[in-house]
């Protein structure tokens, strides 16, 4: 299966493909009919294969369905609905979409941005009586257009996403039909998904993690996905009880928020009995992994993904007991290796840059020869992550190369400091980061959230750290917060944190 059109042929016609809490299910037959309708309707709107379509929709089953159906016949470009008009203007100008799809009666500023740029706008209408994920596209047909009709081929671009751009202008990542379908297959295989599985999706569906792991991974296995309106720790256990999924996938901060409310929801956890839960998109602290396993009495599968790999690169294996805390697991689809700056592949245990190669990996950034020149070495994509592979093939990440703190020549991994501070009984969350220093260049700082009712001051935590870390790794500054600032997908973002917290 190398296209989205082929991917949804996996499911039995009458089986549930997409659903949502409190809604009627859309079957695989219904999803296939929705693909055919959408392809035809896009052609009427002047859109065909490889034409970019920007999608700005709230999280939920219609967003999942629109991604699949538009992606089967054109190129999807989901955008974060929470952007402001100026941000939408930047992304739309960069994408140059043939069409913008928004919810009917939306008040999103993206519509004004699109109008200014002369971009055609279509409204997605979902009727209450219809199954979750079924929709109509409302818009004026485009006269004298001649789009390339039919469903996409394997080499056509299925999805275009921007990198996060925390240190530079965001880059455009094109992912082919084959890229996204290969990654969906890798997710389904590594998690042993079958048609009897159901994923509870709490991830935002403008992000590669939710789109590929939760939605397409499920579709590849002929399984189902139940799409929530987005992650809400206060509603999670109610959704868990209603949907009764076999698994869910999230980022570490989501898992930590879930754990904070798990004690009062013990009966629901026991009655649902998840087959496993999955964590990706940021490093899962071993302490959090252990608490999740104990709380849910099920395997916790940490995986490793990034946009340029259409999400998944490595994954801890099943069954329970095969996982290594602190490791993102074994290569799960693409080849994974460790390379030094000179382009030499390193031996087991040696630390260097993680590089990947495989059919899920993008062939290069759009319109960015400079980035492409540095992103690939001998056909291997350089991830920008630092890590090592042990004798058994398990990959451990030691940090983002751009996040490594350079304190007067001493290189410090923020993750190493995080894990030490998290061992303190009063500490709930940590993000270690670099803050500027006049003489050393950079100094170690940490943002900390304490456990409820815990009492701990900066000197107490620094004294604790000094018993476990070399002096140069002990945070010079500790900032206590109610909540650590996060990116739009819920990930902790170390780059720029010093500036956000006024430490520059």
C-alpha positions in Angstrom: 0.0 0.0 0.0 1.8 3.1 -1.3 -1.1 5.6 -1.5 -3.7 6.9 0.9 -6.4 5.6 -1.5 -4.9 2.1 -1.2 -4.3 2.4 2.6 -8.0 2.7 3.4 -8.7 -0.5 1.5 -7.2 -2.3 4.5 -10.4 -2.2 6.5 -13.5 -4.4 6.3 -16.3 -2.5 4.7 -18.7 -2.5 7.7 -16.0 -2.1 10.3 -15.5 1.3 12.1 -12.8 3.5 10.6 -13.4 6.9 12.3 -15.5 7.8 15.3 -15.7 10.2 18.2 -17.1 10.2 21.7 -20.9 10.5 21.5 -21.0 10.2 17.7 -22.1 7.6 15.1 -19.2 5.7 13.5 -18.0 6.1 9.9 -17.3 2.7 8.4 -14.5 1.9 6.0 -17.1 1.7 3.2 -18.3 5.2 4.3 -14.7 6.5 4.3 -14.0 5.1 0.8 -17.2 6.8 -0.5 -16.0 10.0 1.2 -12.7 9.8 -0.6 -14.4 9.4 -4.0 -16.8 12.3 -3.2 -13.9 14.5 -2.0 -11.7 13.8 -5.1 -14.6 14.7 -7.4 -15.5 17.9 -5.5 -11.8 19.0 -5.3 -11.6 18.8 -9.1 -14.7 21.0 -9.4 -13.0 23.5 -7.1 -9.9 23.5 -9.4 -7.8 21.2 -7.3 -6.1 18.0 -8.4 -3.1 15.8 -7.7 -0.1 17.6 -6.1 -2.1 20.8 -5.6 -1.6 22.0 -2.0 -4.8 22.4 0.1 -4.4 24.2 3.4 -6.7 22.8 6.1 -7.6 24.8 9.2 -10.1 22.7 11.2 -10.7 22.0 14.9 -9.5 18.7 16.2 -12.0 15.9 15.7 -13.2 13.2 13.3 -13.9 15.7 10.4 -10.2 16.8 10.6 -9.0 13.2 10.5 -11.4 12.4 7.6 -10.5 15.6 5.7 -6.8 14.8 6.0 -7.3 11.3 4.5 -9.8 12.2 1.8 -8.0 15.4 0.6 -4.7 13.7 0.9 -5.9 10.8 -1.3 -6.5 13.2 -4.3 -4.3 16.2 -3.6 -1.6 17.5 -1.2 -2.7 18.3 2.4 -1.2 21.2 4.4 -2.8 21.2 7.9 -2.2 24.4 9.9 -2.6 25.1 13.6 -6.1 26.6 14.1 -4.7 28.8 17.0 -2.4 30.8 14.7 -3.0 34.6 14.5 -3.7 36.4 11.2 -0.1 37.4 10.7 1.1 33.8 11.2 -1.6 32.5 8.8 -0.4 35.1 6.3 3.2 33.8 6.5 2.3 30.1 6.2 -0.2 30.6 3.3 2.2 32.8 1.4 4.9 30.1 1.8 2.5 27.2 0.9 0.7 29.0 -2.0 -2.3 26.6 -1.7 -4.8 26.3 -4.5 -7.6 26.0 -1.8 -8.2 26.7 1.9 -10.6 24.4 3.7 -12.2 25.7 6.9 -15.2 24.8 9.1 -18.5 26.3 8.0 -19.3 29.6 9.8 -15.7 29.8 11.2 -14.5 33.1 12.6 -10.8 32.1 12.1 -8.6 35.0 10.9 -7.2 32.5 8.3 -10.1 33.4 6.0 -9.1 37.1 5.9 -5.5 36.1 5.2 -6.6 33.8 2.4 -8.8 36.5 0.8 -5.9 39.0 0.9 -3.7 36.5 -1.0 -6.5 35.6 -3.5 -6.8 32.0 -2.3 -10.1 30.2 -2.9 -11.9 29.2 0.3 -14.2 26.1 0.8 -16.2 25.4 3.9 -16.5 21.9 5.4 -20.1 21.1 6.5 -20.8 18.2 8.8 -24.4 17.5 9.5 -25.3 16.3 13.0 -27.3 13.3 11.6 -24.3 12.1 9.7 -21.6 9.7 11.0 -18.5 11.2 12.5 -16.1 12.3 9.7 -18.6 12.6 6.9 -18.7 16.0 5.3 -19.6 18.2 2.3 -17.3 20.8 0.7 -19.1 24.0 0.0 -17.6 26.4 -2.5 -17.9 27.9 -5.9 -16.7 25.7 -8.8 -13.7 27.1 -10.6 -14.3 27.7 -14.3 -11.6 27.0 -17.0 -9.4 25.0 -14.6 -7.8 21.7 -15.6 -6.6 19.9 -12.5 -4.9 16.5 -12.8 -7.8 14.2 -11.9 -7.9 10.8 -10.2 -6.4 9.5 -7.0 -2.8 10.2 -6.2 0.2 8.0 -7.3 2.9 6.8 -4.9 5.3 9.6 -5.8 2.7 12.4 -5.5 3.0 14.6 -2.4 0.4 13.7 0.2 1.4 16.1 3.0 3.4 19.3 3.4 4.3 20.5 6.9 6.5 23.2 8.2 9.3 22.4 10.7 8.9 24.1 14.0 11.4 26.8 13.1 12.6 27.6 16.7 16.0 28.7 15.6 15.5 29.7 12.0 12.8 30.3 9.3 10.5 27.2 9.2 11.4 24.8 6.4 8.7 23.1 4.2 8.8 19.3 4.4 7.1 17.5 1.5 6.1 13.9 2.3 5.0 11.6 -0.6 2.2 9.2 -0.6 4.8 6.4 -0.2 6.5 8.2 2.7 3.3 8.5 4.8 2.0 5.0 4.0 5.4 3.5 4.8 5.4 5.2 8.2 1.8 4.1 8.8 2.9 0.5 8.1 5.9 0.9 10.4 3.7 2.1 13.3 1.1 -0.6 12.8 3.7 -3.3 12.6 5.7 -2.1 15.6 2.6 -2.0 17.8 1.1 -5.2 16.4 -2.1 -3.4 15.6 -5.1 -5.4 14.3 -8.7 -4.7 13.2 -9.8 -5.2 16.9 -7.7 -2.2 18.1 -9.1 1.3 18.7 -6.9 4.3 19.3 -8.2 7.2 21.5 -6.6 10.2 19.7 -5.7 13.1 22.0 -3.0 14.5 19.7 -3.6 17.7 17.6 -4.2 16.7 14.0 -2.1 19.5 12.5 0.9 17.6 13.8 2.7 14.6 12.3 2.4 12.5 15.5 -1.4 12.4 15.5 -1.8 12.2 11.8 0.5 9.3 11.2 0.6 7.3 14.4 -3.0 7.6 15.6 -4.9 8.0 12.3 -2.9 6.4 9.5 -1.4 3.7 11.7 -4.9 2.6 12.7 -6.1 2.8 9.1 -3.2 0.6 7.9 -4.3 -2.1 10.3 -8.0 -1.9 9.4 -8.4 -0.6 13.0 -10.4 2.4 14.2 -9.6 5.8 15.7 -11.8 7.8 18.1 -11.0 11.5 17.7 -11.5 13.8 20.7 -11.7 17.6 20.3 -8.2 17.8 21.7 -6.3 16.9 24.9 -8.0 17.9 28.1 -6.8 16.3 31.3 -10.1 17.0 33.0 -12.0 15.0 30.3 -9.5 12.3 29.5 -10.9 9.6 31.9 -14.5 10.3 30.8 -13.4 9.8 27.2 -11.4 6.7 28.2 -14.5 5.2 29.9 -16.8 6.0 27.0 -14.6 4.9 24.1 -12.9 2.0 25.9 -9.9 2.1 23.5 -7.1 -0.5 23.4 -4.4 2.3 23.3 -3.6 5.9 23.1 -0.6 7.9 22.1 0.7 11.3 23.5 3.6 13.4 24.3 5.3 13.2 27.8 3.6 16.3 29.2 0.2 14.8 28.3 1.1 11.6 30.1 2.2 13.6 33.2 -1.1 15.5 33.3 -3.0 12.2 33.0 -0.9 10.7 35.9 -1.8 13.7 38.1 -5.5 12.7 37.9 -5.1 8.9 37.7 -5.5 8.3 41.5 -9.2 9.4 41.5 -9.9 7.4 38.3 -8.7 4.0 39.4 -11.9 2.1 38.6 -12.0 3.4 35.0 -8.3 2.5 34.4 -8.9 -1.0 35.7 -12.2 -1.6 33.8 -10.8 -0.3 30.4 -7.5 -2.3 30.6 -5.4 -0.7 27.8 -3.3 -3.1 25.8 -0.5 -0.6 25.8 0.1 3.2 25.7 2.6 5.0 23.5 4.8 8.1 24.0 6.6 10.0 21.3 7.7 13.5 20.0 9.9 14.2 23.1 12.0 12.2 25.6 9.9 10.3 28.2 11.7 10.5 31.6 12.3 7.0 32.9 10.5 8.0 36.2 7.4 8.9 34.3 7.5 5.7 32.3 7.8 3.6 35.5 4.8 5.5 37.0 2.7 5.0 33.9 3.4 1.3 33.8 2.5 0.9 37.4 -0.6 3.0 37.1 -2.0 1.4 34.0 -0.5 -2.0 34.5 0.4 -2.2 30.8 3.5 -1.7 28.6 4.6 1.9 27.9 6.0 2.1 24.4 8.3 5.0 23.8 8.9 5.8 20.1 11.0 8.3 18.2 9.7 10.4 15.4 10.1 13.6 13.4 8.4 15.4 10.5 11.1 14.6 8.0 10.7 10.9 8.6 6.9 11.1 8.3 7.0 10.5 12.0 8.3 7.1 13.2 12.0 6.1 13.2 12.4 3.9 16.2 10.1 2.2 18.7 10.4 0.0 21.8 9.1 -3.4 21.0 6.3 -5.5 22.6 5.7 -7.6 24.7 6.0 -6.1 28.1 9.5 -6.3 29.5 11.1 -5.8 26.1 11.2 -2.0 26.6 14.3 -0.2 27.9 13.5 2.9 30.0 15.3 5.9 28.7 15.6 4.4 25.2 13.5 5.1 22.2 13.8 1.5 21.1 14.9 -0.3 18.0 14.9 0.9 14.4 11.3 0.6 13.4 11.1 0.9 9.6 14.0 3.1 8.4 17.7 2.3 8.9 19.1 4.1 11.9 22.8 4.8 12.5 25.1 7.1 14.4 27.5 9.4 12.5 30.2 11.8 13.5 30.7 15.3 11.9 33.0 13.9 9.3 30.4 11.5 8.0 31.8 8.3 9.6 29.4 5.7 11.0 30.2 5.0 14.7 30.4 1.8 16.7 27.9 0.6 19.4 28.1 2.9 22.4 29.7 5.8 20.7 27.8 9.2 20.8 27.2 11.1 17.6 24.4 12.4 15.4 21.4 10.1 14.7 21.0 9.6 10.9 18.3 7.7 9.0 17.5 6.3 5.6 14.4 4.6 4.3 11.2 4.9 2.3 9.4 7.0 4.9 12.1 9.7 4.8 11.5 12.9 2.8 13.7 13.3 -0.3 14.4 17.0 0.6 13.0 20.3 1.8 11.0 22.3 -0.7 12.8 25.2 -2.4 15.7 25.1 0.0 18.9 23.9 -1.6 21.0 25.3 1.3 19.2 23.2 3.9 19.3 20.1 1.7 23.0 20.4 1.2 23.6 20.1 4.9 20.8 17.7 5.7 22.1 14.7 3.8 25.4 12.8 3.9 25.9 9.9 1.5 22.1 9.5 1.3 21.6 9.5 5.1 19.4 12.2 6.6 20.9 14.0 9.6 18.2 14.4 12.3 20.0 17.0 14.4 19.6 14.6 17.4 22.5 13.3 19.4 22.5 9.7 20.6 24.0 6.2 20.8 23.0 2.7 19.9 23.8 -0.1 22.3 25.0 -3.7 21.5 21.3 -4.9 21.3 20.4 -2.1 18.8 18.4 0.1 21.2 18.8 3.8 20.5 19.2 6.3 23.4 18.9 10.0 22.7 21.2 12.3 24.6 19.7 15.6 23.3 19.1 17.9 20.3 22.5 19.1 19.0 21.1 22.7 19.0 19.9 22.2 22.7 23.2 20.9 24.0 24.5 23.5 26.6 28.0 24.6 25.8 29.3 26.0 29.2 32.8 27.3 28.4 33.6 24.2 26.3 31.9 21.7 28.6 29.0 20.1 26.7 25.9 19.3 28.9 22.9 17.3 27.9 19.7 18.9 29.2 18.0 15.5 29.4 20.7 14.2 31.8 20.1 17.1 34.2 16.3 16.6 33.8 16.4 13.0 34.9 18.5 13.8 38.0 16.2 16.6 39.2 13.1 14.5 38.5 14.4 12.0 41.1 13.7 14.6 43.8 10.5 13.7 45.5 9.1 17.2 45.3 9.7 17.7 41.6 6.9 17.0 39.1 8.3 18.4 35.8 11.6 19.8 34.6 13.0 21.5 31.6 16.7 22.2 31.7 17.9 24.8 29.2 20.8 27.2 28.3 20.8 30.7 29.5 23.4 33.3 28.2 26.5 33.9 30.3 28.9 36.8 29.7 32.1 34.8 30.1 31.1 31.1 29.6 28.8 31.7 26.7 26.1 29.6 28.2 25.1 28.5 31.7 22.8 25.7 32.9 19.3 26.8 34.0 16.2 24.7 34.9 12.4 25.4 34.9 10.7 23.3 37.6 7.1 22.5 38.5 6.7 21.1 42.0 4.4 18.4 43.2 1.2 19.6 44.8 1.8 21.1 48.3 5.6 20.4 48.0 8.0 22.9 49.5 11.4 23.3 47.9 13.6 26.3 47.2 16.3 27.0 44.7 19.2 26.3 47.1 17.7 23.1 48.3 17.3 21.7 44.7 20.8 22.9 43.7 22.2 21.2 46.8 20.4 18.0 45.9 21.7 18.2 42.3 25.2 18.7 43.5 25.2 15.3 45.2 24.5 13.6 41.8 26.0 15.9 39.1 29.4 17.4 38.5 29.6 21.0 39.6 29.5 22.4 36.0 26.2 20.5 35.3 24.4 21.9 38.4 21.8 24.5 37.3 23.0 28.0 38.2 19.5 29.2 38.1 16.3 27.4 39.0 12.9 29.0 38.1 9.8 27.6 39.8 6.6 27.8 37.7 3.0 26.7 37.9 3.4 25.4 34.3 6.4 25.2 31.9 5.7 27.0 28.6 5.0 24.5 25.8 4.8 24.5 22.1 1.5 24.1 20.2 1.7 20.3 20.3 2.3 20.2 24.0 6.1 19.6 23.8 8.5 21.4 26.1 10.6 23.7 24.1 14.1 24.4 25.5 15.2 26.7 22.8 14.1 30.2 23.5 13.0 29.4 27.1 15.6 31.7 28.7 14.2 34.6 26.7 10.6 33.7 27.6 11.5 33.6 31.3 13.4 36.8 31.2 16.8 35.3 31.8 18.6 36.9 28.9 
